[in-house]
Amino acid sequence: MSLASLCVLAGVAGLSACTARLPASDVRAPSAAVKVLVVTHPDAGYVKALTEALNADAALNSGRRAVQVDVVEVTSVGETTASIRRLGSAVNDYSVVVTQSQTYARAVQLQVQAVPIVFSGVDDPVKRCLVDSVIRPGRNASGYMHHLHSGDAKRLQVLRDAFPQLKQANVLVDAGNLAAKSCDPADPYWLGSRDKEQAPCAAGERPVDDYLNGLIPANELLAAGAALGLRLNFILVCRSADLQTVAHEFRSRADIGWVVPWHGLFAENRAAVVDALRSAGGPAIYPDRRYADMGGLMSLGMLRDTTPDRPQFLAVKQVLAGRDPATVPVQSPRGFSLVVNARTADALSTKPSAHVMRIADEVIH
């Protein structure tokens, strides 16, 4: 008997929630009464936490069976589109489709109009064509964004406060972070294709031009850096294998700091990013405390929230309770935190300032 069948039987019997993992190559229609489809890169922790949160919600589960969560694991936009197409009209049996990636969310949205979509892992849902506005989405999608307004500028500030002697900061840029030119479903971006008008990606230092500003707000960061007395250098990264190469060019330069934005390539390769920048020898600041857990020096990002009512899950609960996603405001983090890894700091030739160590929300020893 398949895992999906076992899950359905558990729901019928009124047992605790069961999670069925449906491979992208073998998506099958569900048959339980309350169904959630999660389309995500492999992340068992997220799926487990979501399932537990939904089934722990007394109001949501009052008078009905436990929620069934089915999972389709994908690693690309193309896989997402193919999986939803294989599911066909059976996708309409689900109460909501949940995604953990902005490109996966848009791929689902282009295929599914009648089912609510709840996203996370999104920096700017308006720019990514998922909603009309953050306050009133106006479409069949809402969710959670981890966006920290002017986040990289704030990271520059913290880096400067921690290491006043710095004269230059290198900003890593994911070449795959290019936004779509339009929200037209025919835009090659939404089909998983790279912008064909651009020359082949060349990793390394990149001058500020229209292309770079399409990947990151480079001009805004230049202004922020100038106000701090920091010269900025933008380093383009095409693939994870480039990380050690670009870091090697600045090896043993303790007077140069590093800023890592919340770009997809870096989030998917956190350990490789941390290893590369630690080998470079200069201080670095990251957008997510998971980097600090892996040995990164500092992170400034969203507050870790593991409560059952965390904002990440709020839109899912509201949609399952009957709210139209077009009227559910996009959620944002309840706060942000600065985390410092003391072991990594001790290994640097120059230590972070006492001021930053005092204001850190958490110090990892």
C-alpha positions as a LaTeX table, in Angstrom:
\begin{tabular}{lrrr}
\hline
Residue & $x$ (\AA) & $y$ (\AA) & $z$ (\AA) \\
\hline
Met1 & 0.00 & 0.00 & 0.00 \\
Ser2 & 1.36 & 3.46 & $-0.88$ \\
Leu3 & 2.18 & 6.16 & 1.65 \\
Ala4 & $-0.55$ & 8.32 & 0.14 \\
Ser5 & $-3.09$ & 5.50 & 0.65 \\
Leu6 & $-2.00$ & 5.03 & 4.24 \\
Cys7 & $-2.42$ & 8.75 & 4.82 \\
Val8 & $-5.95$ & 8.73 & 3.43 \\
Leu9 & $-6.88$ & 5.76 & 5.61 \\
Ala10 & $-5.50$ & 7.51 & 8.67 \\
Gly11 & $-7.67$ & 10.55 & 7.92 \\
Val12 & $-10.79$ & 8.44 & 7.45 \\
Ala13 & $-10.11$ & 6.66 & 10.73 \\
Gly14 & $-9.83$ & 10.01 & 12.49 \\
Leu15 & $-6.21$ & 9.40 & 13.46 \\
Ser16 & $-3.51$ & 12.03 & 13.72 \\
Ala17 & $-2.34$ & 13.93 & 10.64 \\
Cys18 & $-0.30$ & 12.08 & 8.06 \\
Thr19 & 2.01 & 13.53 & 5.46 \\
Ala20 & 2.15 & 11.89 & 2.04 \\
Arg21 & 5.24 & 12.64 & $-0.02$ \\
Leu22 & 4.37 & 12.51 & $-3.69$ \\
Pro23 & 7.39 & 12.44 & $-6.04$ \\
Ala24 & 7.32 & 15.01 & $-8.84$ \\
Ser25 & 7.29 & 12.16 & $-11.36$ \\
Asp26 & 4.25 & 10.46 & $-9.77$ \\
Val27 & 1.76 & 13.06 & $-8.57$ \\
Arg28 & $-1.60$ & 11.49 & $-7.76$ \\
Ala29 & $-4.93$ & 13.04 & $-6.89$ \\
Pro30 & $-5.74$ & 13.10 & $-3.16$ \\
Ser31 & $-9.02$ & 11.84 & $-1.76$ \\
Ala32 & $-9.27$ & 13.06 & 1.85 \\
Ala33 & $-11.76$ & 15.77 & 2.85 \\
Val34 & $-9.31$ & 18.47 & 4.05 \\
Lys35 & $-6.27$ & 18.61 & 1.82 \\
Val36 & $-3.17$ & 20.79 & 1.62 \\
Leu37 & $-0.62$ & 20.45 & $-1.18$ \\
Val38 & 2.92 & 21.61 & $-0.40$ \\
Val39 & 5.17 & 22.24 & $-3.42$ \\
Thr40 & 8.69 & 22.68 & $-2.11$ \\
His41 & 12.35 & 21.87 & $-2.34$ \\
Pro42 & 13.23 & 19.02 & 0.06 \\
Asp43 & 12.57 & 20.36 & 3.58 \\
Ala44 & 11.11 & 17.82 & 5.97 \\
Gly45 & 11.38 & 20.22 & 8.92 \\
Tyr46 & 9.09 & 22.81 & 7.34 \\
Val47 & 6.49 & 20.25 & 6.30 \\
Lys48 & 6.46 & 18.67 & 9.77 \\
Ala49 & 6.10 & 22.06 & 11.48 \\
Leu50 & 3.30 & 23.12 & 9.12 \\
Thr51 & 1.41 & 19.86 & 9.61 \\
Glu52 & 1.69 & 20.11 & 13.40 \\
Ala53 & 0.62 & 23.76 & 13.41 \\
Leu54 & $-2.48$ & 23.09 & 11.30 \\
Asn55 & $-3.57$ & 20.16 & 13.41 \\
Ala56 & $-2.89$ & 22.02 & 16.67 \\
Asp57 & $-5.26$ & 24.83 & 15.68 \\
Ala58 & $-8.43$ & 24.11 & 17.66 \\
Ala59 & $-10.58$ & 26.57 & 15.69 \\
Leu60 & $-9.38$ & 25.21 & 12.37 \\
Asn61 & $-10.03$ & 21.59 & 13.29 \\
Ser62 & $-13.25$ & 22.01 & 15.26 \\
Gly63 & $-15.70$ & 19.30 & 14.28 \\
Arg64 & $-13.71$ & 17.83 & 11.43 \\
Arg65 & $-10.92$ & 15.38 & 10.63 \\
Ala66 & $-7.23$ & 16.20 & 10.76 \\
Val67 & $-5.70$ & 18.04 & 7.81 \\
Gln68 & $-3.96$ & 15.86 & 5.23 \\
Val69 & $-0.74$ & 17.34 & 3.86 \\
Asp70 & 0.59 & 16.01 & 0.54 \\
Val71 & 4.06 & 17.00 & $-0.62$ \\
Val72 & 5.60 & 17.39 & $-4.06$ \\
Glu73 & 9.36 & 17.90 & $-3.88$ \\
Val74 & 10.80 & 19.92 & $-6.75$ \\
Thr75 & 14.12 & 21.58 & $-7.48$ \\
Ser76 & 13.24 & 23.89 & $-10.39$ \\
Val77 & 10.50 & 25.95 & $-11.98$ \\
Gly78 & 10.27 & 23.41 & $-14.79$ \\
Glu79 & 9.65 & 20.55 & $-12.33$ \\
Thr80 & 7.00 & 22.63 & $-10.57$ \\
Thr81 & 5.12 & 23.38 & $-13.78$ \\
Ala82 & 5.31 & 19.75 & $-14.94$ \\
Ser83 & 4.08 & 18.44 & $-11.57$ \\
Ile84 & 1.04 & 20.72 & $-11.51$ \\
Arg85 & 0.21 & 19.85 & $-15.10$ \\
Arg86 & 0.37 & 16.14 & $-14.30$ \\
Leu87 & $-1.99$ & 16.66 & $-11.40$ \\
Gly88 & $-4.44$ & 18.28 & $-13.80$ \\
Ser89 & $-7.97$ & 19.04 & $-12.60$ \\
Ala90 & $-7.30$ & 17.04 & $-9.40$ \\
Val91 & $-5.47$ & 20.08 & $-8.03$ \\
Asn92 & $-8.93$ & 21.58 & $-7.50$ \\
Asp93 & $-9.51$ & 18.97 & $-4.77$ \\
Tyr94 & $-7.04$ & 20.78 & $-2.55$ \\
Ser95 & $-8.10$ & 23.58 & $-0.22$ \\
Val96 & $-4.78$ & 25.38 & $-0.63$ \\
Val97 & $-1.40$ & 25.00 & $-2.35$ \\
Val98 & 1.57 & 26.03 & $-0.19$ \\
Thr99 & 4.99 & 26.88 & $-1.66$ \\
Gln100 & 8.37 & 27.81 & $-0.18$ \\
Ser101 & 9.83 & 29.65 & $-3.16$ \\
Gln102 & 8.79 & 32.75 & $-5.04$ \\
Thr103 & 9.50 & 31.19 & $-8.43$ \\
Tyr104 & 7.68 & 27.98 & $-7.50$ \\
Ala105 & 4.73 & 30.04 & $-6.24$ \\
Arg106 & 4.50 & 31.94 & $-9.52$ \\
Ala107 & 4.82 & 28.72 & $-11.53$ \\
Val108 & 1.86 & 27.27 & $-9.59$ \\
Gln109 & $-0.12$ & 30.49 & $-9.95$ \\
Leu110 & 0.26 & 30.46 & $-13.73$ \\
Gln111 & $-1.22$ & 26.94 & $-13.80$ \\
Val112 & $-3.86$ & 27.23 & $-11.08$ \\
Gln113 & $-6.48$ & 29.95 & $-10.81$ \\
Ala114 & $-9.28$ & 28.32 & $-8.76$ \\
Val115 & $-7.23$ & 27.20 & $-5.74$ \\
Pro116 & $-5.73$ & 29.58 & $-3.15$ \\
Ile117 & $-1.92$ & 29.74 & $-3.06$ \\
Val118 & 0.03 & 30.59 & 0.08 \\
Phe119 & 3.72 & 31.39 & $-0.35$ \\
Ser120 & 6.79 & 31.88 & 1.80 \\
Gly121 & 10.43 & 32.34 & 0.82 \\
Val122 & 9.49 & 35.56 & $-1.01$ \\
Asp123 & 11.32 & 38.87 & $-0.82$ \\
Asp124 & 8.94 & 41.16 & $-2.73$ \\
Pro125 & 5.63 & 39.54 & $-3.76$ \\
Val126 & 4.54 & 42.57 & $-5.78$ \\
Lys127 & 7.75 & 42.65 & $-7.80$ \\
Arg128 & 7.47 & 38.88 & $-8.29$ \\
Cys129 & 3.92 & 39.32 & $-9.72$ \\
Leu130 & 2.25 & 37.23 & $-7.02$ \\
Val131 & 0.03 & 39.99 & $-5.59$ \\
Asp132 & $-1.23$ & 43.45 & $-6.51$ \\
Ser133 & $-0.27$ & 44.88 & $-3.13$ \\
Val134 & 0.99 & 43.65 & 0.23 \\
Ile135 & $-2.06$ & 44.98 & 2.12 \\
Arg136 & $-4.69$ & 43.73 & $-0.33$ \\
Pro137 & $-3.22$ & 41.01 & $-2.58$ \\
Gly138 & $-6.18$ & 41.05 & $-4.99$ \\
Arg139 & $-5.35$ & 37.67 & $-6.52$ \\
Asn140 & $-5.52$ & 34.01 & $-5.52$ \\
Ala141 & $-2.30$ & 34.26 & $-3.50$ \\
Ser142 & $-1.06$ & 35.62 & $-0.19$ \\
Gly143 & 1.50 & 34.48 & 2.34 \\
Tyr144 & 4.68 & 35.49 & 4.09 \\
Met145 & 7.64 & 37.57 & 3.00 \\
His146 & 10.98 & 37.65 & 4.75 \\
His147 & 11.80 & 41.05 & 3.23 \\
Leu148 & 13.65 & 43.53 & 5.44 \\
His149 & 13.34 & 46.96 & 3.82 \\
Ser150 & 16.80 & 48.25 & 2.96 \\
Gly151 & 18.10 & 45.07 & 4.55 \\
Asp152 & 21.48 & 45.03 & 2.84 \\
Ala153 & 22.02 & 48.70 & 3.70 \\
Lys154 & 21.33 & 47.86 & 7.35 \\
Arg155 & 23.80 & 44.98 & 7.11 \\
Leu156 & 26.39 & 47.42 & 5.77 \\
Gln157 & 25.75 & 49.61 & 8.81 \\
Val158 & 26.22 & 46.70 & 11.24 \\
Leu159 & 29.38 & 45.58 & 9.42 \\
Arg160 & 30.78 & 49.11 & 9.68 \\
Asp161 & 29.83 & 49.39 & 13.36 \\
Ala162 & 31.49 & 46.05 & 14.09 \\
Phe163 & 34.67 & 46.84 & 12.13 \\
Pro164 & 35.21 & 50.61 & 11.94 \\
Gln165 & 38.56 & 50.13 & 10.20 \\
Leu166 & 36.97 & 48.65 & 7.06 \\
Lys167 & 37.44 & 50.62 & 3.86 \\
Gln168 & 35.72 & 48.28 & 1.43 \\
Ala169 & 32.84 & 45.82 & 1.41 \\
Asn170 & 32.27 & 43.17 & $-1.22$ \\
Val171 & 28.61 & 42.48 & $-1.96$ \\
Leu172 & 27.88 & 39.02 & $-3.38$ \\
Val173 & 25.28 & 39.01 & $-6.18$ \\
Asp174 & 23.43 & 35.96 & $-7.47$ \\
Ala175 & 23.27 & 36.13 & $-11.26$ \\
Gly176 & 19.99 & 34.22 & $-11.10$ \\
Asn177 & 18.27 & 36.97 & $-9.08$ \\
Leu178 & 17.23 & 38.85 & $-12.22$ \\
Ala179 & 13.57 & 39.86 & $-12.00$ \\
Ala180 & 11.07 & 39.25 & $-14.78$ \\
Lys181 & 10.61 & 42.08 & $-17.26$ \\
Ser182 & 6.85 & 41.74 & $-17.00$ \\
Cys183 & 4.09 & 39.72 & $-15.34$ \\
Asp184 & 3.08 & 38.32 & $-18.73$ \\
Pro185 & 2.87 & 34.50 & $-18.42$ \\
Ala186 & 4.73 & 34.29 & $-21.73$ \\
Asp187 & 7.77 & 36.05 & $-20.27$ \\
Pro188 & 10.63 & 33.48 & $-20.54$ \\
Tyr189 & 11.45 & 34.17 & $-16.89$ \\
Trp190 & 8.30 & 32.37 & $-15.76$ \\
Leu191 & 9.12 & 29.43 & $-17.99$ \\
Gly192 & 12.39 & 28.88 & $-16.13$ \\
Ser193 & 14.57 & 30.33 & $-18.88$ \\
Arg194 & 17.42 & 32.72 & $-18.33$ \\
Asp195 & 17.29 & 36.11 & $-19.96$ \\
Lys196 & 18.51 & 35.24 & $-23.45$ \\
Glu197 & 19.45 & 38.85 & $-24.18$ \\
Gln198 & 22.24 & 38.79 & $-21.63$ \\
Ala199 & 25.75 & 37.64 & $-22.39$ \\
Pro200 & 26.87 & 34.37 & $-20.73$ \\
Cys201 & 27.42 & 34.86 & $-17.03$ \\
Ala202 & 30.99 & 35.73 & $-16.01$ \\
Ala203 & 31.72 & 35.41 & $-12.30$ \\
Gly204 & 33.77 & 38.07 & $-10.56$ \\
Glu205 & 33.75 & 41.84 & $-10.07$ \\
Arg206 & 30.91 & 43.55 & $-11.90$ \\
Pro207 & 30.56 & 47.30 & $-12.60$ \\
Val208 & 27.32 & 49.01 & $-11.68$ \\
Asp209 & 25.08 & 49.06 & $-14.76$ \\
Asp210 & 21.45 & 48.38 & $-15.67$ \\
Tyr211 & 22.07 & 44.63 & $-15.55$ \\
Leu212 & 23.49 & 44.74 & $-12.02$ \\
Asn213 & 20.67 & 47.01 & $-10.84$ \\
Gly214 & 18.25 & 44.39 & $-12.16$ \\
Leu215 & 19.81 & 41.88 & $-9.75$ \\
Ile216 & 20.27 & 44.08 & $-6.68$ \\
Pro217 & 19.59 & 47.77 & $-5.83$ \\
Ala218 & 23.23 & 48.58 & $-6.49$ \\
Asn219 & 22.84 & 52.36 & $-6.75$ \\
Glu220 & 21.02 & 52.49 & $-3.40$ \\
Leu221 & 23.73 & 50.42 & $-1.79$ \\
Leu222 & 26.46 & 52.60 & $-3.27$ \\
Ala223 & 24.84 & 55.62 & $-1.64$ \\
Ala224 & 24.50 & 53.80 & 1.68 \\
Gly225 & 28.13 & 52.71 & 1.51 \\
Ala226 & 29.33 & 56.22 & 0.71 \\
Ala227 & 27.48 & 57.59 & 3.73 \\
Leu228 & 29.34 & 55.05 & 5.87 \\
Gly229 & 32.71 & 55.72 & 4.26 \\
Leu230 & 32.73 & 52.29 & 2.61 \\
Arg231 & 33.72 & 51.61 & $-0.96$ \\
Leu232 & 31.53 & 48.86 & $-2.41$ \\
Asn233 & 32.58 & 46.17 & $-4.82$ \\
Phe234 & 29.93 & 43.91 & $-6.38$ \\
Ile235 & 30.91 & 40.29 & $-6.98$ \\
Leu236 & 28.79 & 38.32 & $-9.44$ \\
Val237 & 28.32 & 34.62 & $-8.69$ \\
Cys238 & 26.95 & 32.39 & $-11.47$ \\
Arg239 & 27.00 & 29.02 & $-9.68$ \\
Ser240 & 28.02 & 27.66 & $-6.30$ \\
Ala241 & 31.40 & 26.51 & $-7.68$ \\
Asp242 & 32.32 & 30.19 & $-8.18$ \\
Leu243 & 32.24 & 30.97 & $-4.46$ \\
Gln244 & 35.70 & 29.66 & $-3.57$ \\
Thr245 & 37.17 & 31.28 & $-6.69$ \\
Val246 & 35.88 & 34.78 & $-5.96$ \\
Ala247 & 36.74 & 34.48 & $-2.25$ \\
His248 & 40.29 & 33.39 & $-3.09$ \\
Glu249 & 40.90 & 36.66 & $-4.94$ \\
Phe250 & 40.55 & 38.52 & $-1.62$ \\
Arg251 & 42.18 & 35.97 & 0.67 \\
Ser252 & 43.77 & 37.37 & 3.84 \\
Arg253 & 42.32 & 40.86 & 3.29 \\
Ala254 & 41.10 & 41.63 & 6.78 \\
Asp255 & 40.35 & 45.21 & 5.71 \\
Ile256 & 37.62 & 44.03 & 3.31 \\
Gly257 & 34.23 & 42.91 & 4.59 \\
Trp258 & 31.53 & 40.87 & 2.87 \\
Val259 & 27.77 & 41.29 & 2.61 \\
Val260 & 25.61 & 38.34 & 1.55 \\
Pro261 & 22.08 & 39.27 & 0.38 \\
Trp262 & 19.06 & 36.99 & 0.58 \\
His263 & 19.45 & 35.58 & $-2.94$ \\
Gly264 & 18.33 & 32.10 & $-3.96$ \\
Leu265 & 21.73 & 30.69 & $-4.89$ \\
Phe266 & 23.19 & 31.62 & $-1.52$ \\
Ala267 & 20.22 & 30.34 & 0.47 \\
Glu268 & 20.48 & 26.99 & $-1.31$ \\
Asn269 & 24.25 & 26.78 & $-0.68$ \\
Arg270 & 24.66 & 28.31 & 2.79 \\
Ala271 & 27.47 & 25.99 & 3.89 \\
Ala272 & 29.46 & 26.66 & 0.71 \\
Val273 & 29.03 & 30.42 & 1.15 \\
Val274 & 30.21 & 30.30 & 4.76 \\
Asp275 & 33.20 & 28.08 & 3.93 \\
Ala276 & 34.28 & 30.35 & 1.09 \\
Leu277 & 34.07 & 33.60 & 3.06 \\
Arg278 & 35.73 & 32.13 & 6.14 \\
Ser279 & 38.61 & 31.08 & 3.89 \\
Ala280 & 38.84 & 34.66 & 2.60 \\
Gly281 & 39.65 & 35.81 & 6.12 \\
Gly282 & 37.62 & 39.04 & 6.26 \\
Pro283 & 34.47 & 39.70 & 8.31 \\
Ala284 & 31.12 & 38.82 & 6.73 \\
Ile285 & 27.47 & 39.47 & 7.51 \\
Tyr286 & 24.63 & 37.25 & 6.31 \\
Pro287 & 20.82 & 37.58 & 5.97 \\
Asp288 & 19.77 & 34.56 & 8.00 \\
Arg289 & 20.89 & 33.16 & 11.37 \\
Arg290 & 21.29 & 29.71 & 9.78 \\
Tyr291 & 24.53 & 31.04 & 8.30 \\
Ala292 & 25.74 & 31.94 & 11.80 \\
Asp293 & 24.78 & 28.47 & 13.02 \\
Met294 & 27.04 & 27.08 & 10.28 \\
Gly295 & 29.99 & 29.22 & 11.35 \\
Gly296 & 29.27 & 32.52 & 9.64 \\
Leu297 & 30.41 & 35.55 & 11.63 \\
Met298 & 27.21 & 37.63 & 11.87 \\
Ser299 & 23.66 & 37.59 & 10.57 \\
Leu300 & 20.99 & 40.25 & 10.51 \\
Gly301 & 17.67 & 38.82 & 9.45 \\
Met302 & 14.19 & 37.81 & 10.45 \\
Leu303 & 13.59 & 36.74 & 14.01 \\
Arg304 & 13.44 & 32.97 & 14.37 \\
Asp305 & 9.86 & 32.12 & 15.21 \\
Thr306 & 8.97 & 28.51 & 16.02 \\
Thr307 & 5.58 & 29.14 & 17.62 \\
Pro308 & 2.53 & 27.36 & 16.14 \\
Asp309 & 0.99 & 30.75 & 15.29 \\
Arg310 & 4.07 & 32.06 & 13.50 \\
Pro311 & 3.35 & 34.53 & 10.63 \\
Gln312 & 4.63 & 31.95 & 8.13 \\
Phe313 & 1.58 & 29.79 & 8.81 \\
Leu314 & $-1.05$ & 32.46 & 9.46 \\
Ala315 & $-2.23$ & 32.87 & 5.86 \\
Val316 & $-2.54$ & 29.08 & 5.47 \\
Lys317 & $-4.80$ & 28.92 & 8.52 \\
Gln318 & $-6.88$ & 31.89 & 7.37 \\
Val319 & $-7.43$ & 30.40 & 3.92 \\
Leu320 & $-8.40$ & 27.02 & 5.37 \\
Ala321 & $-10.83$ & 28.85 & 7.64 \\
Gly322 & $-12.53$ & 30.29 & 4.57 \\
Arg323 & $-10.83$ & 33.63 & 3.92 \\
Asp324 & $-10.33$ & 34.73 & 0.33 \\
Pro325 & $-6.53$ & 35.07 & $-0.20$ \\
Ala326 & $-7.20$ & 38.25 & $-2.19$ \\
Thr327 & $-8.17$ & 39.90 & 1.13 \\
Val328 & $-5.49$ & 38.35 & 3.39 \\
Pro329 & $-2.60$ & 40.82 & 3.89 \\
Val330 & 0.86 & 39.42 & 3.24 \\
Gln331 & 2.58 & 38.67 & 6.55 \\
Ser332 & 6.07 & 39.80 & 7.52 \\
Pro333 & 8.44 & 38.78 & 10.33 \\
Arg334 & 7.54 & 39.82 & 13.88 \\
Gly335 & 11.01 & 41.24 & 14.26 \\
Phe336 & 14.64 & 40.97 & 13.24 \\
Ser337 & 17.70 & 39.88 & 15.14 \\
Leu338 & 21.45 & 40.29 & 15.06 \\
Val339 & 23.34 & 37.06 & 15.77 \\
Val340 & 27.11 & 36.83 & 16.26 \\
Asn341 & 29.14 & 33.62 & 16.24 \\
Ala342 & 31.75 & 34.18 & 18.97 \\
Arg343 & 33.91 & 31.23 & 17.87 \\
Thr344 & 34.25 & 32.65 & 14.36 \\
Ala345 & 34.90 & 36.13 & 15.78 \\
Asp346 & 37.74 & 34.79 & 17.95 \\
Ala347 & 39.42 & 33.34 & 14.86 \\
Leu348 & 39.63 & 36.74 & 13.12 \\
Ser349 & 42.74 & 38.90 & 13.36 \\
Thr350 & 40.49 & 41.86 & 14.23 \\
Lys351 & 37.59 & 41.28 & 16.60 \\
Pro352 & 34.09 & 42.84 & 16.31 \\
Ser353 & 33.61 & 46.02 & 18.33 \\
Ala354 & 32.39 & 45.79 & 21.92 \\
His355 & 29.36 & 47.88 & 20.88 \\
Val356 & 28.11 & 45.28 & 18.39 \\
Met357 & 28.76 & 42.44 & 20.82 \\
Arg358 & 26.60 & 44.29 & 23.39 \\
Ile359 & 23.69 & 44.98 & 21.04 \\
Ala360 & 23.64 & 41.47 & 19.51 \\
Asp361 & 20.37 & 39.68 & 20.21 \\
Glu362 & 22.23 & 36.39 & 20.43 \\
Val363 & 25.85 & 35.32 & 20.69 \\
Ile364 & 26.70 & 31.75 & 19.68 \\
His365 & 29.52 & 30.34 & 21.84 \\
\hline
\end{tabular}
